[in-house]
């Protein structure tokens, strides 16, 4: 029997990159998986067909829609919040509306989706946020709002771990460093700069991140909660 056989899993932001690897991992381990997408319908449909999962279009910046969607799915055993956006540039020039949307997706959506899922989640459920190693180290300019949004998740999991602990629901955040995705390819123009900050000088793979998520969502991690896990090749060492 696979470790997630019979379990219901929702991955917010699952059509590409790390999210798609998480969908593949849970599906291969026997879970019933649904995932959301927003701007990549072709990728989403291909992944759903490949894995036997369900693709659901949702804007994580729309709080009420997101809560209603989670309510409609019934009890979830595992919620993974991978949806997030990157806002980079001179903070004196970035439009305020862009920063507000970044905070809605990177901070508000994880909070509201976790609360919505916990209302129906059975005892012993799992909630995992995908954050960033930039919560702990920001060696470049132009990413203040992004790093702030990812730092917020560290405090959020500590609080929600207390709120949901009596029911055995764990809440943790996984913080990848440079990871090989379409947005940050391992052979991209910034690889030498990023690797210069790392002890192990290579990008993380999406499958490695998915493996850590699966562990935290699995039966051996029932006592781990309120924690942040860096998976970054020593980027934050």
N, C-alpha and C positions, 0 to 999 in steps of 0.2 A: 504494500500500500504506500502511495506517495504521502509525504508529510502533510500536504494540504488537501487531501482527498475529502470532498464534501464541504470544504470551506468556501465562503463567499468573500470575494476580494474586489475592492474598487480601487483603481489607480487613477488619480486625477492628473491629467497631462501624460498620456501614455502612448501617443502615436509614434514618437521618434526618440532616438537617443537613449538616455538612461531610462526614461519611462517605458519605452518599447522593450528594453531588456528586462525590466521588472515584470511586465506583462508576460513575456515569454517564460521567465523563470517560474512564476506562479502557475501558469497554464501547464507547463511541463511537469510540475509537482502535483498536479491533479486538482487544482482549485477551479472553481467557477469564477471567471474573471470578467469584469466589465471595466472599461477605461474611457476617459473623456479625451476629446480633441477639440481644437478650435479652428485652426487654419490649415490643416493638412488632411483633407478628407480622403485623398487617394492613399496616402500612407496608412491612415487609420483603417480603411476598408481592407487593404492588403494584410495588415497585421491581424485584424479580426478573422479573416479567412484562414490565415496561416495557423493561428493558435486556437481557433474555436471560441474566441472571446467575443464580447459585445462592445461595439464602438458607439459612444454617445456624444453628440456634439454639445459642448457647454463652454460658456465664457466664465472663467474663474473670477473675473472681475465683477460679475453680476451676482451679488450676494443672495438675493431672494431666489433666483433661479437655481443656484447651486444647492441651497438648502432644500428646496422642493424636490430637486432631482434625487438627492440622497434619501429623503423621506420616502420617495416612490420606490426605492429599491428594496425596502424591507431590511431586516437585520443583516449587518455586515460583520464578518469575523475579523477582517483586516481592512484598514483604510491606509492607503499610501498617497501622500500629497506631494506630487512631483512638479505640478504646474508652477511656473515661475517665469519672470522676464528679467532681462538684463537692461539696465539703464546706465549708459556710460557717457561721459562728457564733462565739460566745465559746468559746475553747479550754478555759475552765474548766468549761464546761457540756456540750460535745459528748461523747457516750459514747465511751469508748476503742475499743469494737468498731467503731464507725462509722469512726474514723480508721484502724484496721487494715485494714478493707475498702477504704478509699480507697487506701491504699498498695499493697494486693494488686493492685488494678485499674490504678492509675496508674503503678506502678513495677515490681512483680514481673511482671505480664503482659507488658509490652514486653520485658523481659529474657528471660524464658523462651520467649516466642514467637519472638524473634529467633534465639536459640540453636537452637531446634527447627527453624526454617526453614533456617538456615544448614547444618545437617547434610546436607540434601538439595539445597540450592540450587546451580545450576550456577555456574561461574566467571562473574564479571561481573554477578551478581545485585544487586538493590537492596532495601534496608530503609529505610523512612521512618517515623519516629514523628511523631504530631501532639501537640505540646506546647502551650505557652501563652506569650504575652508576659509573663505574670505570673512567669515564671522570672527575668526581668530587672528587673521593676518591679512593686511591690505598693503602690499608693497608698491602699489601703483596709484597714480592720481586719477581722478575722474570717476570713481566708483563709490563715493560716500553713501549715496542713498541705497545702492545695492547691498553694500556690506552692512549697513544699518538694518536693512530688512532681514538679512540672514542672521544677524546677531539676535534679532527679536525672537527668532524661533528657539534659541537656547533658553531664554527665560520662559517662553511659552510652554515648552515641554516640562519644565520643572513645576510650573503651576498646575498644568493639567494632570500631571502624574499624581499630584496630591489630590486633585478633585476626583479622579476616577480610580484611585488606588484601592479603595475599599471593595471595588468590584473586580479587582484583579486585571483591570485594563491597563496595559502599559502604553506609554507615550514617549517616543524617542526621536532624535533627529540624526540623520546621516549626513555628513559634511564632506562631499567629494572635493578634491583639488582638481587640477587640470585633467579632464576626462575626454577621451577620444570620441567626439560626436561631430555632426555636421557643423555645429556652431563653433567648435574648438578642435579641429582635426589635429591628430598627432604630428602631422607633417606640415602644419600651418606656419605662417610667417612669425608667430610669436613663440614658437616652441622653445627656442634657445633661451629666451628671456625667462619663460616660466620654469624650464628645467633648471636654470641657474639657482632657483630658490629651493630646489628639492634635493633630498638625500638620495633617493632612487630616481634617476633622471629619465623618466618616461611618463607618458600619460597613463592614467588609470583606464581600464576598459569598462564599458557599461556593464558587462557581465559580472565584473568584480563588485561593482556597486550593488547590483541586483542580488548577488550572493550574500552581502552583508544585510541587506534589507530582509531577505528570506530568513536569515538566522534570527534577526530581532523579532520577526513575526512568528517564529516557530516555537515548538514546545520547550526547547532548552533555554529560552530567554525569558521565562515567565517572571523572573525576579529583577530583570533589568528595566528600569524606568526612570524618566527624568534625565536621561543622559544624552550627550552629544558624542558622536563617533566620527573622527576624522579618518578619511580614506584618501590619502593625498601624497603618498611617497615622501613624507617628511617635509612637505611644504610649510607646515606650521611648527616643525620641530625647533 
